[in-house]
């Protein structure tokens, strides 16, 4: 993640500027995610963090400073926006919004206010999303001005956890390149277009492409055993990280046979872990990895997360057990998505 860049020094106490609900609280044994999960005012935020695949990241070492919107802040967004954002197909936009609320490093209230004073009343901060917002004071209140000109008030401060600190805000802040109204309109148009396209499934599906490639014989057999052939033969938008026959061959002897005969539910979970419910060609995926400081969290079809990274010029996946798989072939296009071949089967935790 990108480091926070405050313009100058960071500086003498936000508590003096935040009325009523200022908090100086330490929960050093709990992570930021655990603190949020234990507070009913953050239930929407926690749901969004999980949907964006960021729970693992924000439970990591950090440290992070999170400007956390309350449930009421999310409720103030346009009707239907939160429900749409937490859908898997909108994960990238949700990640962009949520990471816009996070800066690297642990910056307590005193540091923030000191920085505001040192910069003539306005402090520019760079978020882990890579875009900036402005922190300022007005009439004794500390506020954040986002990329679209919206303003959020800081209502509570210095909720300290084991990997950072939370400051509470009363509005969801948005980067300049996210337009909620346009996003909702685009979602409606996309839904209509998908409906129109449902009868026009032109070209071979992912299932067809896999079955017609000699490198994917084991994968094709596994899809059949797990009852997933129909899923990847229908209209949809998928990115499949497809293990080759050699990748399956690396598994302990007897594993594949056991999975396709006696452990079909486990097999289904493993296969779903190789699928992301959105189309990501190689260029898009590489760009996303680089933008996110070389680690891009993907939410799989099975609901778990996997990390994409670049190592030695090659895109790799890091699974839930810390094992890596290298992408060895990219952009095999199908009517319902794209296939990237990988050299090792990845496993959910």
KEKE-3310 file (N, C-alpha, C; in steps of 0.2 Angstrom, whole numbers, plus 5000, padded with zeros to 4 digits):
npx = (5004:5002:5012:5007:5007:5009:5009:5018:5025:5018:5006:4996:4981:4967:4957:4953:4946:4935:4919:4910:4909:4922:4935:4946:4954:4960:4962:4972:4974:4966:4963:4960:4949:4943:4939:4930:4921:4915:4908:4892:4889:4897:4893:4889:4900:4909:4903:4905:4919:4922:4915:4923:4935:4945:4946:4956:4968:4967:4967:4980:4998:5000:5005:4989:4979:4962:4948:4933:4917:4901:4886:4875:4881:4884:4870:4866:4870:4866:4850:4851:4864:4874:4870:4872:4886:4892:4890:4898:4903:4905:4916:4929:4926:4921:4932:4940:4933:4933:4947:4950:4947:4958:4974:4992:5001:5001:4991:4988:4975:4981:4992:4987:4980:4991:4998:4988:4989:5002:5001:4995:4981:4975:4977:4984:4981:4987:4979:4978:4972:4978:4974:4970:4964:4958:4961:4955:4951:4936:4926:4930:4929:4935:4937:4935:4938:4933:4937:4927:4922:4914:4910:4915:4913:4923:4919:4923:4938:4954:4953:4961:4970:4978:4985:4984:4974:4958:4947:4932:4919:4906:4901:4902:4917:4922:4932:4938:4936:4925:4908:4893:4880:4881:4886:4876:4867:4874:4875:4861:4860:4869:4864:4852:4858:4865:4854:4848:4859:4858:4852:4861:4873:4887:4900:4913:4911:4918:4919:4918:4930:4940:4938:4941:4955:4970:4978:4970:4964:4962:4956:4944:4938:4937:4928:4917:4914:4912:4900:4900:4901:4890:4888:4899:4896:4886:4879:4888:4901:4917:4933:4945:4957:4966:4971:4984:4986:4998:4999:4989:4995:5005:5000:4998:5000:4985:4976:4968:4960:4953:4946:4938:4930:4926:4925:4917:4911:4921:4930:4922:4923:4937:4938:4930:4938:4947:4941:4936:4922:4921:4927:4944:4956:4974:4981:4973:4972:4986:4988:4980:4986:4999:4994:4990:5001:5008:5001:4986:4970:4959:4942:4935:4924:4920:4919:4930:4946:4960:4976:4984:4999:5015:5030:5046:5043:5032:5015:5008:4998:4994:4989:4977:4984:4997:5004:5011:5006:5010:5006:5005:5000:4990:4974:4965:4952:4934:4916:4910:4919:4936:4952:4966:4980:4988:5002:5001:4990:4979:4974:4960:4960)
npy = (4994:5011:5024:5035:5052:5066:5083:5091:5092:5081:5084:5093:5091:5083:5081:5092:5099:5091:5090:5083:5069:5064:5052:5043:5029:5013:4997:4987:4974:4970:4970:4982:4978:4969:4977:4986:4976:4973:4984:4990:5001:5001:4991:4991:4995:4985:4974:4979:4979:4966:4961:4968:4961:4965:4962:4954:4961:4973:4967:4964:4967:4981:4998:5006:5020:5023:5031:5030:5027:5028:5018:5026:5035:5028:5025:5038:5038:5038:5029:5012:5011:5006:4992:4988:4990:4980:4969:4956:4959:4972:4975:4981:4994:4996:4993:5004:5014:5011:5010:5023:5028:5025:5028:5025:5021:5025:5038:5048:5059:5071:5071:5073:5086:5094:5093:5100:5113:5116:5117:5129:5127:5118:5101:5090:5074:5058:5044:5025:5021:5029:5041:5058:5067:5081:5088:5098:5112:5120:5132:5126:5112:5097:5092:5083:5085:5078:5071:5074:5086:5084:5085:5078:5076:5074:5064:5056:5051:5043:5028:5015:5001:4985:4986:4999:5014:5021:5034:5041:5045:5055:5054:5046:5046:5051:5047:5057:5051:5043:5041:5041:5043:5041:5028:5020:5022:5016:5003:4999:5000:4990:4979:4978:4976:4964:4956:4957:4951:4938:4929:4928:4920:4921:4911:4900:4894:4896:4883:4876:4880:4875:4861:4858:4860:4852:4853:4855:4843:4837:4847:4849:4836:4837:4848:4842:4832:4840:4846:4858:4861:4866:4878:4886:4886:4894:4910:4923:4932:4929:4926:4914:4906:4894:4878:4868:4852:4847:4855:4849:4837:4839:4838:4828:4810:4802:4812:4819:4809:4805:4817:4818:4808:4804:4816:4827:4839:4846:4847:4855:4867:4870:4872:4883:4892:4896:4905:4921:4932:4941:4949:4949:4954:4951:4963:4972:4966:4966:4980:4983:4976:4983:4996:4994:4993:4981:4971:4964:4961:4948:4943:4927:4916:4907:4915:4917:4925:4929:4933:4943:4945:4952:4944:4943:4948:4940:4936:4931:4920:4921:4909:4905:4898:4903:4898:4899:4902:4902:4912:4906:4907:4918:4927:4919:4919:4918:4916:4920:4925:4925:4915:4911:4902:4892:4886:4879:4871:4881:4883:4885:4892)
npz = (5000:4997:5005:5017:5013:5022:5020:5027:5043:5056:5068:5090:5096:5092:5099:5105:5096:5092:5096:5110:5107:5107:5108:5117:5117:5120:5113:5112:5110:5100:5082:5069:5061:5070:5081:5074:5070:5082:5086:5085:5077:5066:5057:5044:5038:5041:5034:5021:5020:5021:5009:5000:5001:5009:5023:5027:5024:5032:5044:5045:5048:5047:5052:5051:5048:5050:5043:5048:5042:5049:5051:5049:5040:5029:5026:5021:5008:4990:4987:4986:4983:4991:4992:4979:4978:4986:4979:4970:4957:4958:4965:4963:4962:4975:4983:4980:4985:4999:5002:5001:5012:5021:5027:5027:5041:5059:5064:5076:5084:5089:5081:5068:5069:5072:5060:5052:5057:5054:5041:5037:5040:5032:5027:5016:5012:5007:5002:5004:4993:4983:4980:4985:5000:5009:5025:5037:5048:5055:5063:5075:5072:5066:5049:5034:5017:5003:4986:4978:4983:4994:5011:5027:5044:5058:5071:5082:5090:5090:5093:5097:5090:5089:5077:5072:5071:5073:5067:5068:5056:5049:5037:5021:5012:4995:4981:4968:4955:4957:4954:4961:4956:4943:4943:4948:4938:4927:4932:4931:4917:4913:4918:4910:4898:4899:4901:4888:4881:4885:4877:4866:4866:4860:4852:4859:4876:4892:4898:4886:4879:4889:4888:4875:4875:4876:4887:4898:4903:4915:4923:4916:4918:4932:4933:4928:4937:4949:4945:4939:4925:4918:4924:4919:4906:4904:4901:4908:4918:4920:4927:4925:4934:4928:4932:4924:4917:4922:4933:4941:4942:4952:4964:4979:4977:4972:4976:4967:4961:4973:4976:4965:4966:4979:4987:4983:4986:4992:4982:4973:4980:4980:4966:4964:4970:4961:4953:4948:4949:4939:4924:4920:4911:4906:4906:4913:4926:4929:4930:4941:4951:4952:4955:4968:4976:4973:4978:4976:4981:4978:4977:4977:4968:4977:4988:4996:4998:4987:4984:4971:4964:4958:4953:4949:4936:4933:4935:4950:4960:4977:4988:5002:5010:5009:4999:4982:4965:4948:4934:4918:4906:4897:4894:4887:4878:4880:4877:4889:4898:4903:4902:4912:4912:4925:4935:4946:4958:4967:4984:4995:5012)
capx = (5000:5006:5013:5003:5011:5006:5013:5024:5026:5012:5006:4994:4976:4961:4951:4951:4942:4929:4914:4905:4910:4929:4936:4953:4952:4965:4961:4978:4974:4961:4964:4955:4943:4940:4936:4924:4916:4912:4904:4886:4889:4901:4891:4889:4907:4912:4900:4908:4926:4922:4914:4929:4940:4950:4947:4963:4973:4966:4969:4987:5002:4999:4999:4984:4974:4956:4943:4928:4910:4896:4880:4871:4885:4882:4863:4865:4872:4860:4847:4853:4871:4877:4868:4875:4893:4894:4890:4905:4905:4907:4921:4934:4924:4920:4939:4943:4930:4935:4954:4951:4946:4963:4981:4997:5004:4996:4991:4983:4972:4986:4997:4983:4979:4997:4999:4984:4991:5008:5000:4990:4974:4973:4982:4983:4983:4987:4976:4981:4970:4982:4971:4971:4959:4960:4959:4955:4946:4931:4922:4931:4928:4939:4933:4938:4935:4935:4939:4922:4920:4910:4914:4913:4915:4926:4915:4926:4945:4959:4951:4968:4970:4985:4988:4982:4969:4951:4944:4925:4917:4899:4899:4907:4920:4923:4938:4936:4934:4919:4902:4888:4874:4883:4887:4869:4864:4878:4872:4855:4861:4873:4859:4848:4862:4866:4848:4848:4864:4857:4850:4866:4879:4891:4907:4914:4911:4924:4918:4920:4937:4944:4937:4945:4962:4973:4982:4965:4960:4960:4952:4938:4935:4935:4922:4911:4913:4909:4894:4901:4901:4884:4889:4904:4894:4881:4881:4891:4907:4921:4940:4946:4964:4965:4977:4985:4986:5004:4998:4986:5000:5010:4996:5000:4997:4979:4972:4963:4955:4949:4942:4932:4925:4923:4925:4915:4910:4928:4932:4918:4926:4943:4938:4927:4943:4951:4937:4934:4916:4922:4932:4950:4961:4980:4983:4969:4975:4993:4987:4977:4992:5004:4991:4989:5007:5010:4997:4979:4966:4953:4937:4934:4917:4918:4918:4936:4950:4966:4980:4988:5005:5020:5036:5051:5040:5027:5009:5007:4993:4995:4982:4975:4990:5003:5007:5011:5005:5012:5002:5010:4997:4985:4970:4962:4945:4928:4910:4908:4925:4943:4955:4973:4983:4992:5006:5000:4983:4979:4970:4958:4962)
capy = (5000:5017:5027:5042:5058:5072:5088:5093:5088:5080:5088:5094:5087:5083:5080:5099:5101:5087:5090:5078:5061:5062:5046:5041:5022:5008:4990:4985:4967:4969:4973:4987:4974:4966:4983:4988:4971:4973:4990:4990:5007:5000:4984:4991:4996:4978:4970:4981:4977:4959:4961:4970:4957:4969:4961:4951:4966:4977:4963:4963:4971:4989:5001:5010:5025:5022:5036:5025:5030:5025:5015:5032:5038:5024:5026:5044:5037:5037:5023:5006:5011:5001:4985:4987:4990:4974:4963:4954:4962:4979:4974:4985:5001:4996:4993:5010:5019:5009:5011:5030:5030:5023:5030:5021:5023:5026:5045:5050:5065:5076:5072:5076:5093:5097:5094:5105:5119:5117:5119:5134:5126:5113:5096:5085:5067:5053:5037:5019:5021:5033:5048:5063:5071:5087:5088:5105:5114:5125:5133:5121:5105:5094:5090:5080:5087:5073:5072:5077:5092:5083:5086:5074:5078:5069:5064:5053:5050:5039:5022:5012:4994:4982:4988:5006:5018:5023:5040:5040:5051:5055:5054:5042:5051:5048:5050:5061:5047:5038:5045:5037:5043:5037:5021:5017:5022:5011:4996:4998:4999:4984:4973:4977:4973:4957:4952:4957:4947:4931:4925:4929:4918:4919:4909:4895:4896:4894:4875:4873:4881:4870:4854:4858:4861:4846:4855:4855:4837:4835:4852:4847:4831:4840:4852:4838:4829:4844:4848:4865:4862:4870:4885:4889:4885:4899:4917:4926:4935:4925:4925:4907:4904:4887:4874:4864:4845:4847:4858:4844:4832:4841:4836:4821:4805:4800:4817:4821:4803:4805:4823:4818:4802:4804:4823:4832:4846:4849:4848:4861:4873:4871:4874:4890:4896:4897:4909:4927:4933:4947:4948:4953:4952:4952:4970:4975:4963:4969:4987:4983:4974:4989:5001:4992:4992:4975:4966:4965:4956:4946:4939:4922:4914:4903:4919:4918:4929:4926:4939:4943:4949:4951:4942:4942:4949:4936:4937:4925:4920:4918:4906:4906:4895:4906:4895:4903:4898:4907:4912:4904:4909:4923:4930:4914:4922:4914:4921:4922:4927:4924:4910:4912:4896:4893:4880:4875:4872:4885:4880:4889:4890)
capz = (5000:4997:5011:5018:5013:5024:5017:5031:5050:5059:5074:5097:5098:5088:5104:5107:5090:5091:5102:5113:5107:5106:5112:5118:5119:5118:5112:5109:5109:5094:5076:5067:5059:5076:5084:5070:5070:5089:5087:5080:5073:5060:5054:5037:5036:5041:5028:5015:5020:5019:5002:4996:5002:5013:5030:5029:5023:5037:5050:5045:5053:5047:5055:5047:5051:5046:5045:5048:5042:5053:5048:5046:5035:5023:5024:5018:5001:4986:4988:4982:4981:4996:4990:4973:4979:4989:4974:4968:4951:4959:4970:4962:4964:4982:4986:4978:4990:5006:5003:5001:5019:5024:5026:5030:5048:5064:5065:5081:5083:5090:5075:5063:5071:5072:5053:5049:5059:5051:5034:5036:5041:5027:5027:5011:5014:5002:5005:5001:4986:4979:4979:4991:5003:5013:5032:5039:5054:5054:5069:5080:5070:5061:5044:5028:5011:4998:4980:4974:4986:4999:5018:5032:5050:5062:5077:5087:5088:5094:5095:5095:5090:5088:5070:5069:5075:5070:5069:5066:5052:5048:5029:5017:5007:4989:4977:4962:4950:4958:4954:4963:4952:4936:4945:4948:4931:4924:4934:4927:4910:4912:4919:4904:4892:4901:4899:4881:4878:4887:4871:4861:4868:4854:4853:4864:4883:4896:4898:4879:4878:4893:4885:4869:4876:4879:4894:4903:4903:4922:4925:4913:4922:4939:4933:4927:4944:4953:4943:4937:4918:4916:4926:4915:4899:4903:4901:4914:4918:4925:4926:4928:4934:4926:4933:4919:4919:4926:4940:4945:4944:4957:4970:4981:4973:4974:4978:4962:4961:4979:4975:4960:4968:4986:4990:4977:4989:4993:4975:4971:4984:4977:4959:4964:4973:4955:4949:4951:4946:4935:4918:4921:4906:4909:4907:4919:4932:4930:4932:4947:4956:4952:4958:4975:4979:4971:4981:4974:4984:4974:4980:4972:4967:4983:4994:5000:4995:4985:4982:4965:4965:4952:4956:4944:4930:4932:4939:4954:4965:4984:4991:5009:5014:5008:4993:4976:4958:4943:4928:4913:4899:4898:4890:4883:4879:4879:4877:4896:4902:4901:4906:4913:4915:4931:4935:4953:4960:4973:4989:5000:5019)
cpx = (5004:5006:5009:5009:5008:5011:5019:5024:5018:5012:5002:4987:4969:4955:4949:4946:4936:4925:4911:4908:4917:4931:4944:4953:4957:4962:4966:4979:4969:4964:4959:4949:4940:4936:4930:4919:4912:4908:4898:4885:4893:4899:4891:4896:4910:4909:4904:4915:4926:4920:4919:4935:4946:4950:4954:4968:4973:4967:4977:4991:5001:5006:4995:4980:4968:4951:4936:4921:4906:4890:4876:4875:4884:4875:4862:4867:4866:4857:4849:4860:4875:4876:4871:4883:4895:4893:4897:4907:4907:4913:4927:4933:4923:4927:4942:4940:4933:4943:4955:4950:4952:4970:4986:5000:4999:4997:4986:4980:4977:4991:4993:4982:4985:4999:4994:4986:4998:5007:4995:4983:4971:4979:4980:4986:4983:4985:4980:4978:4974:4980:4971:4964:4962:4957:4960:4950:4942:4927:4923:4930:4933:4935:4937:4934:4937:4936:4933:4919:4916:4914:4911:4916:4918:4922:4918:4933:4949:4957:4957:4967:4977:4988:4986:4977:4963:4949:4937:4923:4909:4896:4904:4910:4922:4928:4934:4933:4928:4913:4896:4882:4875:4884:4881:4866:4868:4876:4866:4856:4865:4868:4854:4852:4864:4860:4847:4853:4862:4855:4855:4872:4884:4898:4907:4914:4917:4924:4920:4928:4942:4943:4940:4952:4965:4977:4977:4961:4957:4955:4945:4934:4933:4929:4916:4909:4910:4902:4894:4901:4896:4885:4894:4902:4889:4883:4883:4898:4912:4929:4942:4954:4964:4971:4978:4985:4993:5003:4994:4990:5005:5006:4999:4996:4990:4974:4967:4958:4951:4944:4936:4928:4922:4922:4923:4913:4916:4931:4929:4921:4933:4943:4935:4933:4947:4947:4935:4928:4916:4927:4938:4955:4968:4982:4979:4971:4982:4992:4985:4982:4997:5001:4990:4996:5010:5006:4989:4975:4960:4948:4934:4926:4915:4917:4924:4940:4957:4970:4984:4994:5010:5027:5041:5048:5034:5021:5009:5001:4996:4989:4982:4980:4997:5007:5006:5010:5007:5008:5007:5007:4991:4980:4967:4954:4940:4922:4908:4914:4932:4947:4963:4975:4988:4996:5005:4993:4983:4973:4967:4960:4958)
cpy = (5006:5021:5034:5047:5064:5077:5090:5089:5086:5081:5088:5093:5088:5083:5087:5102:5097:5087:5084:5071:5060:5056:5045:5034:5018:5001:4987:4978:4965:4973:4978:4984:4972:4972:4985:4982:4970:4979:4990:4996:5006:4993:4985:4992:4989:4974:4972:4979:4970:4958:4963:4966:4960:4967:4958:4956:4971:4974:4962:4968:4979:4992:5005:5015:5025:5028:5032:5028:5025:5022:5021:5036:5034:5025:5033:5044:5037:5030:5018:5006:5006:4994:4983:4986:4984:4968:4962:4958:4970:4980:4980:4992:5001:4997:5000:5015:5017:5011:5019:5033:5028:5026:5026:5024:5025:5034:5046:5057:5071:5077:5075:5084:5097:5098:5099:5112:5121:5119:5124:5132:5120:5108:5091:5079:5062:5046:5031:5018:5025:5040:5052:5065:5076:5087:5095:5106:5120:5126:5127:5114:5103:5091:5087:5082:5082:5075:5075:5083:5091:5083:5081:5077:5072:5069:5060:5051:5045:5032:5017:5005:4992:4984:4994:5009:5020:5030:5040:5047:5050:5055:5049:5047:5047:5051:5053:5057:5042:5043:5041:5037:5039:5030:5017:5016:5016:5004:4994:4996:4992:4978:4972:4974:4966:4953:4952:4952:4939:4926:4924:4927:4916:4917:4904:4898:4894:4886:4873:4874:4876:4863:4853:4859:4855:4847:4855:4849:4836:4841:4851:4841:4833:4844:4848:4834:4833:4847:4855:4866:4867:4877:4889:4888:4891:4906:4919:4930:4933:4926:4919:4907:4896:4883:4869:4857:4844:4850:4853:4838:4833:4839:4829:4816:4803:4805:4819:4815:4804:4811:4821:4812:4802:4811:4828:4839:4850:4851:4855:4868:4875:4874:4882:4895:4899:4902:4915:4929:4940:4946:4952:4950:4953:4959:4974:4972:4966:4976:4987:4981:4980:4995:5000:4990:4984:4969:4967:4959:4955:4942:4934:4920:4910:4908:4921:4923:4926:4933:4938:4947:4948:4950:4940:4943:4945:4937:4930:4926:4917:4916:4907:4902:4897:4903:4899:4899:4904:4906:4911:4905:4913:4924:4925:4916:4917:4919:4923:4923:4926:4919:4912:4905:4897:4886:4876:4876:4876:4882:4885:4887:4886)
cpz = (5000:5004:5011:5017:5015:5022:5021:5038:5052:5066:5080:5098:5095:5094:5106:5102:5089:5097:5104:5113:5106:5111:5112:5121:5116:5118:5109:5107:5103:5088:5074:5065:5065:5080:5080:5070:5077:5091:5082:5075:5066:5056:5047:5034:5036:5035:5022:5014:5018:5012:4997:4996:5005:5020:5032:5029:5030:5044:5050:5049:5053:5048:5050:5051:5047:5048:5043:5048:5046:5049:5045:5041:5028:5021:5020:5010:4997:4987:4983:4981:4985:4994:4984:4974:4982:4985:4971:4962:4952:4964:4969:4964:4972:4986:4985:4984:4997:5007:5003:5008:5024:5022:5030:5036:5053:5066:5070:5080:5084:5084:5069:5063:5070:5064:5050:5051:5055:5043:5032:5036:5036:5026:5021:5013:5008:5005:5001:4994:4981:4977:4985:4993:5007:5020:5034:5045:5052:5060:5074:5079:5065:5055:5038:5022:5006:4991:4976:4978:4992:5006:5023:5039:5054:5069:5083:5085:5092:5097:5092:5096:5090:5082:5067:5074:5070:5072:5065:5062:5051:5041:5026:5012:5001:4985:4971:4956:4951:4958:4955:4959:4945:4937:4945:4941:4927:4925:4931:4920:4908:4913:4913:4898:4893:4899:4892:4878:4880:4882:4865:4864:4863:4855:4859:4871:4886:4896:4891:4878:4882:4890:4879:4869:4879:4886:4899:4904:4910:4925:4922:4916:4929:4938:4932:4934:4949:4951:4941:4929:4916:4918:4922:4907:4898:4903:4908:4913:4923:4922:4929:4928:4934:4927:4927:4922:4924:4932:4944:4947:4949:4964:4972:4978:4976:4975:4973:4961:4967:4979:4971:4961:4974:4990:4985:4980:4990:4986:4972:4974:4981:4970:4959:4967:4967:4951:4952:4946:4942:4929:4919:4916:4909:4910:4912:4925:4934:4933:4939:4953:4957:4956:4966:4978:4979:4974:4980:4976:4979:4978:4975:4972:4973:4989:4998:4995:4993:4983:4976:4966:4958:4955:4950:4937:4929:4937:4943:4958:4972:4987:4999:5013:5013:5002:4987:4970:4953:4937:4922:4906:4901:4892:4884:4883:4877:4879:4884:4901:4899:4905:4906:4915:4920:4932:4942:4955:4967:4978:4994:5007:5022)
residu = (UNK:UNK:UNK:UNK:UNK:UNK:UNK:UNK:UNK:UNK:UNK:UNK:UNK:UNK:UNK:UNK:UNK:UNK:UNK:UNK:UNK:UNK:UNK:UNK:UNK:UNK:UNK:UNK:UNK:UNK:UNK:UNK:UNK:UNK:UNK:UNK:UNK:UNK:UNK:UNK:UNK:UNK:UNK:UNK:UNK:UNK:UNK:UNK:UNK:UNK:UNK:UNK:UNK:UNK:UNK:UNK:UNK:UNK:UNK:UNK:UNK:UNK:UNK:UNK:UNK:UNK:UNK:UNK:UNK:UNK:UNK:UNK:UNK:UNK:UNK:UNK:UNK:UNK:UNK:UNK:UNK:UNK:UNK:UNK:UNK:UNK:UNK:UNK:UNK:UNK:UNK:UNK:UNK:UNK:UNK:UNK:UNK:UNK:UNK:UNK:UNK:UNK:UNK:UNK:UNK:UNK:UNK:UNK:UNK:UNK:UNK:UNK:UNK:UNK:UNK:UNK:UNK:UNK:UNK:UNK:UNK:UNK:UNK:UNK:UNK:UNK:UNK:UNK:UNK:UNK:UNK:UNK:UNK:UNK:UNK:UNK:UNK:UNK:UNK:UNK:UNK:UNK:UNK:UNK:UNK:UNK:UNK:UNK:UNK:UNK:UNK:UNK:UNK:UNK:UNK:UNK:UNK:UNK:UNK:UNK:UNK:UNK:UNK:UNK:UNK:UNK:UNK:UNK:UNK:UNK:UNK:UNK:UNK:UNK:UNK:UNK:UNK:UNK:UNK:UNK:UNK:UNK:UNK:UNK:UNK:UNK:UNK:UNK:UNK:UNK:UNK:UNK:UNK:UNK:UNK:UNK:UNK:UNK:UNK:UNK:UNK:UNK:UNK:UNK:UNK:UNK:UNK:UNK:UNK:UNK:UNK:UNK:UNK:UNK:UNK:UNK:UNK:UNK:UNK:UNK:UNK:UNK:UNK:UNK:UNK:UNK:UNK:UNK:UNK:UNK:UNK:UNK:UNK:UNK:UNK:UNK:UNK:UNK:UNK:UNK:UNK:UNK:UNK:UNK:UNK:UNK:UNK:UNK:UNK:UNK:UNK:UNK:UNK:UNK:UNK:UNK:UNK:UNK:UNK:UNK:UNK:UNK:UNK:UNK:UNK:UNK:UNK:UNK:UNK:UNK:UNK:UNK:UNK:UNK:UNK:UNK:UNK:UNK:UNK:UNK:UNK:UNK:UNK:UNK:UNK:UNK:UNK:UNK:UNK:UNK:UNK:UNK:UNK:UNK:UNK:UNK:UNK:UNK:UNK:UNK:UNK:UNK:UNK:UNK:UNK:UNK:UNK:UNK:UNK:UNK:UNK:UNK:UNK:UNK:UNK:UNK:UNK:UNK:UNK:UNK:UNK:UNK:UNK:UNK:UNK:UNK:UNK:UNK:UNK:UNK:UNK:UNK:UNK:UNK:UNK:UNK:UNK:UNK:UNK:UNK:UNK:UNK:UNK:UNK:UNK:UNK:UNK:UNK:UNK)
# end
